[in-house]
Amino acid sequence: MITTEQLAEKFHVKPNTIRTSLCRKGHWCGLRPVRLPNRFLAWPDDAVERLLAQSQTTTESQQA
């Protein structure tokens, strides 16, 4: 599990972008976090890595 800040860093967005999407839509790019007892959000590593790989593949195909 990773934090919202770590997720934002991986995708080059601001943490508030992720929080806002979660508040408005209930997810960010199809990812749903686990809410921890201390009110923090934990994002699943495997889903994050799949999304990151998918976004890199999409970017590469657009550049070709």
CORRAJO-V574441 format. One record per backbone hydrogen bond with DSSP energy under -1.0 kcal/mol. NH is the residue of the N-H (numbers start at 1). CO is the residue of the C=O. Records with the same first field share a line. If there is no record, write none. Layout:
BEGIN
NH=CO, CO
END
This chain:
BEGIN
2=43
7=3
8=4
9=5
10=6
11=7
13=8
17=14
18=14
19=15
20=16
21=17
22=18
23=19
24=20
25=21
26=22
28=31
31=28
34=42
36=40
39=36
42=34
43=2
48=44
49=45
50=46
51=47
52=48
53=49
54=50
55=51
56=52
57=53
58=54
59=55
60=56
61=57
62=58
63=59
64=60
END
